Structure formats: structure tokens, C-alpha cells
Amino acid sequence: MSKELPLTETTFYILLALRHPNHGYGIILEVEELTGNRVVLGAGTLYGAINTLIKKRWIKLFSEDLESRKKKEYILTQQGKEAFETEVIRLKELVDISKIMGDINGKI
């Protein structure tokens, strides 16, 4: 998995939005809300990423509503959770190191 990391920001937020079952439009809205509209996912970007994440087995189809425009919900797999948790640890380490360096330089 180490060659799969670090995650792109887009992938990070998609995985975060899939900690519970969510459909494409729900992912877009949640990412916008989480980032204060700083990250806005286009449909092409989102569904390309979803297909990649399914191939990696980081997410899976949770449900499909055949009567409602084939709305599909996705959710993290165990592999996806592990990738996400590994990335969170990596990011925390970066923040911790920057705080130490800031303390040394009196800037943070």
C-alpha cells in the first residue's frame, strides 16, 4: 500500500465522505461542506476517482436504487479504511513536525 500513498487531496476527501454510505452527489456536497467550498468536485473527477477506488478495492458498492436514476451508494472497505488511517497518521506526523520546528524557530 505504501506506493499508493500519499493520497491526493481529492482522494482523501472522497474516502472521508465514504465513512458512511454515500452517493455521488452526496460526496460532492459533503466535500464542499468539509472544505468550506475550497474543494469542489466535478462529476467527471468524482466518478473517475470512484472507479479507481473500486479497482483498488478501497471502496465498494453499498446499494443501488434501480428506480431512481440508478443512484448508487458507496462505502469504504477495510482496505480503504486502512489506507485512510495510514494517511491520517502521515499527515499528523507532518503537522507535529511543523509544530516542533515552529517552536524551535519561535514562529508557531
Secondary structure, DSSP 8 states (H G I E B T S, - for coil): -GGG-S--HHHHHHHHHTSS-EEHHHHHHHHHHHTTTSS---HHHHHHHHHHHHHTTSEEEEEEETTTTTEEEEEE-HHHHHHHHHHHHHHHHHHHHHHHHHHHHT--
